């Protein structure tokens, strides 16, 4: 897979889907930058597809199955409690608790990590652009925002659920904003 003529690290390939990491060097050089994608298979090139790019474009991962309950991109956020158990309707988040939210598209980090390489498990790489997390209205305190240790291209935000959030089968909207771009996800409390 090529992105602007550069080979992109692949994480999954099937007849209908390709998951890749857009090379860091593909970042925009102006406010109107684009990236051109092209598949190379058995030395045969596909047609080129061009899309708009930005240094950041947050996207929160969501649950896609629970016996078929959650359609893709519609389910609750992929959020973990501090003990790494999944936040669900039967295991909801509570005010004052620190949660782990998983995302993509948060841009450059310090220290930097090579394209396609897993983030260090000993030295944390934090995002360079400021991030805001809103839970049901109030802004959450962020304890960490950076690459998820041991993973390539996966970001993690550890945030504290704001006080005043009620518990008991309530679903709150989480809004993650960075550099003028936002992502939304649902959170069980």
ChimeraX attribute file (.defattr): number of C-alpha atoms within 10 A of each C-alpha:
attribute: neighborCount
match mode: 1-to-1
recipient: residues
	/A:1	20
	/A:2	19
	/A:3	21
	/A:4	18
	/A:5	12
	/A:6	15
	/A:7	17
	/A:8	20
	/A:9	18
	/A:10	13
	/A:11	12
	/A:12	9
	/A:13	10
	/A:14	7
	/A:15	5
	/A:16	5
	/A:17	8
	/A:18	12
	/A:19	13
	/A:20	18
	/A:21	19
	/A:22	23
	/A:23	17
	/A:24	16
	/A:25	11
	/A:26	19
	/A:27	17
	/A:28	16
	/A:29	12
	/A:30	10
	/A:31	10
	/A:32	9
	/A:33	14
	/A:34	17
	/A:35	19
	/A:36	17
	/A:37	21
	/A:38	18
	/A:39	17
	/A:40	13
	/A:41	9
	/A:42	6
	/A:43	7
	/A:44	7
	/A:45	12
	/A:46	12
	/A:47	9
	/A:48	13
	/A:49	11
	/A:50	12
	/A:51	9
	/A:52	11
	/A:53	18
	/A:54	19
	/A:55	20
	/A:56	20
	/A:57	18
	/A:58	22
	/A:59	20
	/A:60	24
	/A:61	22
	/A:62	23
	/A:63	19
	/A:64	17
	/A:65	11
	/A:66	9
	/A:67	6
	/A:68	8
	/A:69	11
	/A:70	14
	/A:71	12
	/A:72	13
	/A:73	15
	/A:74	14
	/A:75	18
	/A:76	25
	/A:77	25
	/A:78	20
	/A:79	28
	/A:80	20
	/A:81	19
	/A:82	12
	/A:83	8
	/A:84	10
	/A:85	10
	/A:86	19
	/A:87	21
	/A:88	19
	/A:89	15
	/A:90	11
	/A:91	15
	/A:92	18
	/A:93	27
	/A:94	21
	/A:95	14
	/A:96	15
	/A:97	13
	/A:98	21
	/A:99	24
	/A:100	23
	/A:101	22
	/A:102	22
	/A:103	25
	/A:104	17
	/A:105	18
	/A:106	27
	/A:107	21
	/A:108	19
	/A:109	17
	/A:110	13
	/A:111	13
	/A:112	15
	/A:113	17
	/A:114	11
	/A:115	15
	/A:116	18
	/A:117	13
	/A:118	16
	/A:119	23
	/A:120	16
	/A:121	12
	/A:122	8
	/A:123	10
	/A:124	18
	/A:125	22
	/A:126	21
	/A:127	21
	/A:128	15
	/A:129	14
	/A:130	10
	/A:131	18
	/A:132	15
	/A:133	24
	/A:134	19
	/A:135	21
	/A:136	18
	/A:137	13
	/A:138	14
	/A:139	18
	/A:140	20
	/A:141	16
	/A:142	16
	/A:143	12
	/A:144	15
	/A:145	24
	/A:146	23
	/A:147	31
	/A:148	23
	/A:149	17
	/A:150	13
	/A:151	14
	/A:152	19
	/A:153	24
	/A:154	19
	/A:155	26
	/A:156	22
	/A:157	24
	/A:158	22
	/A:159	23
	/A:160	21
	/A:161	24
	/A:162	20
	/A:163	13
	/A:164	11
	/A:165	17
	/A:166	15
	/A:167	13
	/A:168	13
	/A:169	15
	/A:170	14
	/A:171	17
	/A:172	18
	/A:173	16
	/A:174	23
	/A:175	19
	/A:176	21
	/A:177	20
	/A:178	19
	/A:179	15
	/A:180	8
	/A:181	13
	/A:182	17
	/A:183	16
	/A:184	21
	/A:185	23
	/A:186	22
	/A:187	24
	/A:188	22
	/A:189	21
